[in-house]
Amino acid sequence: MSIRARLGVLLVGVGIVLFFWRTEIPYVPVQLLDTGVSMIVYPFVYLQNAITRPVRSLVQQQWSIAQLQEQVRHLQNEREELVARSVMLESSLRFVNDVQPLIEFQKRYTPHNAQMVQIILHHFGDDEHFVLIDAGSRKGVAPGMVALYQNNLIGRVDQVFPFYSKVALITDRRCKVAVWCGSGQARGIYEGMNRHDVGALAHMSHLQEVKLNDFVISSGEGTVFPHGFALGKVVFCACDGVYQNVKIEPLLDLRKLDYCLLVQKGQ
C-alpha cells in the first residue's frame, strides 16, 4: 500500500475514534474537542503536503518540458519553412536580375518572336568555343539562328537536337563576321582565335583608318549574321604590309553568360 493510502486510512481511523468519543462524552466542550482534533490531524496533513508537493512539482515540470519541446518542434518547422521561402525568393530574384536586361532589350530592339534560352554548358577549349542551350527543335530552334545578348553578337546555332542546341561562339576560330569599325566605317572580317579575351580583324587595308577603342559592329554582309550588333572594341592596331594587324577585345565575358536571345538572321 502506498504512503498516501496509509495516511488516508490513518486519518479516517482517527476521525472515527474522535467521532464516537465525542458522542460518548457529551460534556466535553465542543471547541476544546475540535481544537484537540486539529492538533492531532495537523501533523498528518502537513506530512502529506510535504510528501506530495515534490511529486506535484515534478509532474508540472515534466508537463512544462513537454510543452517546451513541442514549442521547439513548432519553431523548427517554422524556421524550415522560412528558409525554404527565402531560398525560393532569392532564386527568383537571381533569375529576374539575370534576364531583365534581355527582356528590356527584347522589348526595344527585337521582334516578339525572339526566343530567350538558358545556357546550360560552356566550352572554351583549344579545339573550339561553344555553349549548349536548353532549347532544341521541339521549341522551334533551327540551324543558323543568331544568338544575342543585349546589343552584342554571341554566336550562331551550329547544331540542333530535339531538346538542346549547340551555339558556336564568336570567339571560335571558325567564326568569321563581316564588320565595320570607327567613324570612318573601315571594313574588315572579324575572326575568332579560340581565346575568350581577344579576336582579330582580317583583310583590313592599311589605307583604312582604325583607332584604339573603336567599336567593331557587324555589317550584315553575307548570309549568316545580321547588321548592327557589337563584337568588341579595338585594343591593338599596327600596320603589317598592305594590311593592318588589329586585335579586338569582346565587350562581354562569354564565360559568365547564363541566358541569351535567339533570332533569325533576317529579323
KOLMAR-365119 format. One record per residue (C-alpha): x, y, z. Coordinates in steps of 0.02 Angstrom, whole numbers. Each point is the difference from the previous one (the first is absolute). Layout:
<pts>
+--------+--------+--------+
!   east !  north !     up !
+--------+--------+--------+
!      X !      Y !      Z !
...
+--------+--------+--------+
</pts>
This chain:
<pts>
+--------+--------+--------+
!   east !  north !     up !
+--------+--------+--------+
!      0 !      0 !      0 !
!     66 !    174 !    -43 !
!     42 !    133 !    130 !
!   -147 !    109 !    -52 !
!   -122 !   -148 !     21 !
!     71 !    -39 !    171 !
!    -17 !    181 !     56 !
!   -178 !      5 !    -64 !
!    -47 !   -159 !     97 !
!     84 !     70 !    156 !
!    -94 !    165 !    -12 !
!   -165 !    -89 !    -28 !
!     33 !   -110 !    153 !
!     43 !    149 !    110 !
!   -156 !     92 !    -59 !
!   -111 !   -150 !     42 !
!     75 !    -16 !    173 !
!    -22 !    184 !     36 !
!   -178 !     -4 !    -63 !
!    -52 !   -140 !    117 !
!     99 !     76 !    142 !
!    -90 !    165 !    -26 !
!   -170 !    -85 !     -3 !
!     38 !   -104 !    155 !
!     66 !    149 !    102 !
!   -126 !    138 !    -34 !
!     58 !    105 !    145 !
!    169 !     37 !    -81 !
!     -5 !    176 !    -77 !
!    -18 !     -6 !   -189 !
!    130 !    135 !    -28 !
!    127 !    -91 !    108 !
!    -35 !   -162 !    -92 !
!     20 !     81 !   -171 !
!    162 !     80 !     54 !
!     66 !   -166 !     56 !
!    -51 !    -82 !   -163 !
!     85 !    136 !   -101 !
!    161 !    -21 !     99 !
!     -3 !   -185 !    -33 !
!    -43 !     14 !   -185 !
!    119 !    144 !    -40 !
!    163 !   -102 !      2 !
!    -77 !   -127 !   -119 !
!    -65 !    136 !   -118 !
!    169 !     88 !      4 !
!     91 !   -163 !    -30 !
!   -114 !    -44 !   -145 !
!     29 !    172 !    -79 !
!    188 !    -16 !     25 !
!     -1 !   -169 !    -87 !
!   -116 !     43 !   -145 !
!     69 !    175 !    -38 !
!    162 !    -63 !    -87 !
!   -104 !   -125 !    -98 !
!   -118 !    136 !    -61 !
!    148 !    112 !    -41 !
!     84 !   -140 !    -98 !
!   -159 !    -37 !    -97 !
!    -22 !    185 !    -42 !
!    182 !     13 !    -50 !
!    -14 !   -150 !   -115 !
!   -155 !     76 !    -78 !
!     93 !    165 !    -26 !
!    147 !    -91 !    -83 !
!   -121 !    -88 !   -117 !
!    -80 !    166 !    -45 !
!    171 !     79 !    -31 !
!     52 !   -147 !   -109 !
!   -159 !     19 !   -101 !
!     32 !    187 !    -19 !
!    179 !    -37 !    -57 !
!    -64 !   -122 !   -131 !
!   -127 !    129 !    -58 !
!    133 !    136 !    -13 !
!    116 !   -117 !    -95 !
!   -137 !    -36 !   -126 !
!    -34 !    186 !    -20 !
!    187 !     32 !    -24 !
!     12 !   -134 !   -134 !
!   -149 !     74 !    -91 !
!     76 !    175 !     10 !
!    168 !    -63 !    -65 !
!    -87 !    -87 !   -145 !
!    -96 !    159 !    -43 !
!    160 !    103 !     13 !
!     90 !   -117 !   -120 !
!   -146 !      8 !   -121 !
!     -6 !    190 !      6 !
!    188 !     16 !    -19 !
!     -4 !   -118 !   -149 !
!   -142 !     98 !    -79 !
!     93 !    164 !     29 !
!    157 !    -73 !    -80 !
!   -100 !    -56 !   -151 !
!    -81 !    173 !    -18 !
!    169 !     86 !     13 !
!     74 !   -117 !   -130 !
!   -136 !     17 !   -131 !
!    -59 !    180 !     28 !
!    130 !     77 !   -119 !
!    -51 !   -124 !   -135 !
!   -184 !     37 !     27 !
!     30 !    187 !    -17 !
!    106 !    -28 !   -156 !
!   -131 !   -117 !    -71 !
!   -134 !    132 !     22 !
!    103 !    139 !    -80 !
!    100 !    -79 !   -140 !
!    -63 !   -172 !    -50 !
!   -165 !    -72 !    -62 !
!   -118 !    -85 !    120 !
!     42 !   -172 !    -70 !
!    180 !     11 !     63 !
!     28 !   -147 !    115 !
!     86 !     13 !    168 !
!    100 !   -156 !     45 !
!    108 !    -56 !    144 !
!    182 !    -49 !    -23 !
!     28 !   -168 !     82 !
!    181 !    -34 !    -46 !
!    154 !    102 !    -47 !
!    149 !    -69 !    -96 !
!    156 !    105 !    -28 !
!    135 !   -118 !    -62 !
!    146 !      6 !   -119 !
!   -106 !    -93 !   -128 !
!   -159 !    105 !     -1 !
!   -108 !    121 !     98 !
!   -185 !    -36 !     20 !
!   -146 !     -4 !    122 !
!   -148 !   -117 !     15 !
!   -172 !     76 !     23 !
!   -156 !    -80 !     74 !
!   -105 !     16 !   -158 !
!     -2 !   -110 !   -155 !
!   -107 !    -45 !   -148 !
!   -150 !    -34 !    114 !
!      2 !    187 !     44 !
!     24 !     62 !   -177 !
!    189 !     24 !      1 !
!     79 !    -18 !   -172 !
!    180 !      0 !    -64 !
!     63 !    172 !    -46 !
!    -98 !     95 !    132 !
!    102 !    139 !     78 !
!     37 !     12 !    187 !
!     -3 !    174 !     78 !
!     22 !     77 !    170 !
!    -68 !    178 !      8 !
!     85 !     84 !   -150 !
!    145 !   -123 !     -7 !
!     23 !   -141 !   -125 !
!     33 !   -164 !     90 !
!      4 !   -130 !   -137 !
!   -111 !   -107 !   -110 !
!    -92 !   -165 !     18 !
!    113 !   -135 !    -72 !
!    -91 !   -161 !     44 !
!   -178 !    -35 !     56 !
!    -65 !   -149 !     98 !
!   -176 !    -32 !     65 !
!     30 !     71 !    175 !
!    157 !    106 !    -14 !
!    109 !     87 !   -128 !
!    182 !     44 !    -25 !
!     48 !    183 !    -29 !
!    170 !     37 !    -77 !
!     67 !    158 !     83 !
!     81 !    150 !    -84 !
!    162 !    -43 !     91 !
!     10 !   -166 !    -94 !
!    135 !      1 !   -136 !
!   -128 !    -59 !   -129 !
!   -106 !    156 !     30 !
!     17 !    135 !   -133 !
!   -108 !    156 !      1 !
!     -3 !    145 !   -123 !
!     22 !    159 !    104 !
!     36 !    184 !     -2 !
!     83 !    104 !    134 !
!     29 !    182 !     45 !
!    -80 !    158 !    -64 !
!     78 !    -33 !   -172 !
!    -87 !   -169 !     -5 !
!    157 !    -94 !    -48 !
!    -47 !   -170 !    -71 !
!     73 !   -167 !     46 !
!    -33 !   -178 !     56 !
!     -6 !    -42 !    184 !
!     76 !   -170 !     43 !
!     -3 !    -97 !    163 !
!    164 !    -64 !     70 !
!    -61 !   -133 !    123 !
!     35 !    124 !    139 !
!   -135 !     72 !    110 !
!     87 !    168 !     18 !
!     55 !     46 !   -175 !
!    -44 !    -14 !   -185 !
!     76 !     70 !   -160 !
!    -47 !    104 !   -152 !
!     56 !    -74 !   -165 !
!     11 !     82 !   -172 !
!      8 !    173 !     77 !
!     89 !    110 !   -126 !
!    137 !    116 !     62 !
!    -91 !    139 !    -92 !
!   -147 !    -11 !    119 !
!      0 !     98 !    161 !
!    -11 !   -106 !    158 !
!     25 !     70 !    175 !
!     12 !    -74 !    173 !
!   -167 !    -21 !     89 !
!    -98 !      6 !   -164 !
!   -153 !   -110 !     13 !
!    -13 !   -147 !   -119 !
!   -176 !    -23 !    -70 !
!    -72 !   -135 !   -112 !
!    -36 !     67 !   -174 !
!   -132 !   -129 !    -49 !
!     91 !    -47 !   -160 !
!    -12 !   -183 !    -43 !
!   -135 !   -124 !     49 !
!     46 !    -39 !    180 !
!     -1 !    146 !    121 !
!   -117 !    151 !     10 !
!     50 !    182 !     -8 !
!     33 !    115 !    146 !
!     59 !   -108 !    145 !
!    162 !     24 !     96 !
!    143 !   -125 !      3 !
!    125 !    100 !    103 !
!    119 !    147 !     -6 !
!    174 !     28 !    -73 !
!    139 !    -27 !    128 !
!    148 !    -15 !   -119 !
!     38 !     68 !   -173 !
!    159 !     -1 !   -104 !
!     43 !     -2 !   -184 !
!     60 !   -165 !    -71 !
!     37 !     25 !   -184 !
!   -155 !     40 !   -100 !
!   -112 !    -55 !    143 !
!    -17 !     53 !    180 !
!     23 !   -114 !    149 !
!   -153 !     39 !    106 !
!    -50 !    -88 !    161 !
!   -176 !      8 !     72 !
!    -54 !    -20 !    181 !
!   -179 !    -65 !     25 !
!   -116 !    114 !     97 !
!    -67 !   -149 !     97 !
!     80 !   -142 !     94 !
!    -90 !   -142 !    -87 !
!     50 !   -120 !    138 !
!   -118 !     87 !    120 !
!   -158 !      3 !   -105 !
!   -149 !    -99 !     63 !
!   -131 !     52 !   -128 !
!     -9 !     66 !   -178 !
!   -126 !     39 !   -138 !
!    -21 !    -94 !   -162 !
!    -61 !     87 !   -158 !
!     -4 !    -37 !   -185 !
!    131 !     92 !   -101 !
!   -128 !     93 !   -105 !
!    -97 !     70 !    149 !
+--------+--------+--------+
</pts>
